[in-house]
Amino acid sequence: MDIQTKPRGCTSFKVRQLMRRLSQHYDAEVSQSGLKTTQYSLLSNLKRLGPVRPVDFAADLRMTASTLSRNLQPLIAAGWIEQSAGADARSRLVTLTPAGEAKWREAQLHWKAAQQKLNALLGVQRVLALHQLIDESLELLGTDDSPDLQD
């Protein structure tokens, strides 16, 4: 058995390969609800945060306000998210609508199916180890002040 003493290849490339495969896996399931995985994520995070100012929502997601606005437009057009007046005349709030809550519940069933299939494919122990490795790596890499991590 050949034991490597140092990493070979580009770590960024390997992580991107894994991310593409994972995205394809989740997209295949979640798309059955009529949503993209990224849209499901927006609905999930809005459900978690409750009514929130777009600027705060974007900061929580670590993306720019313009990227968030662009990504919210199809969800607003579908009636799953609404914008309303905030505390003053200049501020706005984004909120999950009852239709958005129903769409989130529908998509969540597909997301759970994708997660269970992934657990079966990789094995629960490997998924747990992957989560731990990701969490530790993120902690070691520290925080990044640039908001465009999800662009």
N, C-alpha and C positions, 0 to 999 in steps of 0.2 A: 504494500500500500504506500503510495506516494503522499507524504505529509508535506503540505505547503508551509513554508516558514514566513511567507509574506503574501498579501493579497495580490491576485493577478487580475488584470482587466480594470475597467473603470467602474467604481462603486456607483456613481451616478447612473451610468448606463444600465447596470444590473437592477437598480431600484426602479428605474423607469420601465424596464421590461416587466418586472413584477407588477408594477402599478397598472400597466396596460392590460395584463392578463386578468388582474383582479377587477379592473373596470369593466372589461368584457363580460366577466362572470356575473357581476352585479347588474350590469345594464341588461343582460339577457333576461333576467328575472324581473327587475323593477319595471322595465319597459312594458310588461304585460298590463300595468296599471295606467299606461298612457303617459308616464313621466320618464324623464331621464333621471339617472341616479343623482346628478347634481341638483335637479329640481326637487327630488325627494329630500335631499340634504337641506336645502333652503327651507322647505316646509317643516322639517324636523327641528331645525334650529329656531325658527320663528315660534313654533309651538313651545319650545323650551324657554325662550326668552319672554314670550308674551308680547303685548303691544310695545314696540320699540322704535326709537328714532332711527331712520336709515343710517345715519352716521355711526351710531352706536352698534347697530347690527353689522355694518361693514367692518368696524374695528374688531368685534367679537369673532368674525369669520376670517380676519386678517386679509381683507381685500379692500380695494379702493371703493369709494362711494360710487364712482361712475361704473365700475364693473358690476357692483351689486345692483345698481339701478337697471342696467342692461339685462341682467339675469332675472330680475323680478318682473320685467315687463310682460313676458308670456303668462306668468302666474297671475298677474293682475288682470290681464285681458281674459283669462279663463274664469275669473271670479273666485279664485282660491285665496288671494291676498287682496286686501284693500288698503288704500292710503287714506288717512283722515287727518283732521287738524290736530296739532299738538297743543302744548301748554300755552303757546303764544302764536301770533299771526304768522310768524316766519317758520315755525317748526311743524313737522309732519310726523305721523306715526304710521308704521306698517303693522297690520294685524292679520292673523289667519281668520278667514271667514268660516262659517259653518260648512260650506261646500269644500273649502280647503281642508278642514278637519276631516271630513269624510274621505277626500282624496288621499290625505296622509294615511288614514287607517287602512285604506285599500292597498296603497303602496307598501305600507309597513308589513303586511302579510307576505308580499313578494320579497321584500328585503330580508325578512326572517327566513324565508325558504332559501334564499341565496346564501345566507350565513350558515344555515344548517348543512347545505350541500358542501360549502367550503370546509366546514368542520369535518365532514365525512371524507372529503377528498384528501385533505392535508393531515387530518388527525387533530383531535382537540389539543393534545399536548404540544404539537408543533404550532398551532394557532396561538396558544397561550405564550409559548416561547417567543414567537414573532412579536406579539403585543409587548412583551417585556423588553425585548431588544429595541423595538421602536421607541418605547417610552424612555428607556435609558439613553438611547442615542440622542433623542430630542433634548433631554435634560443636559447632556454633555455638550451639545452644540449651542446651548443657550438660546436666548431670545433673539429674534431678528426684528428690528424696528421697521423694516420695509413692509408695507401693507399688501404687497402684490403676490403673496405666496400662492394664491389660488387662481391667479390669472392664467 
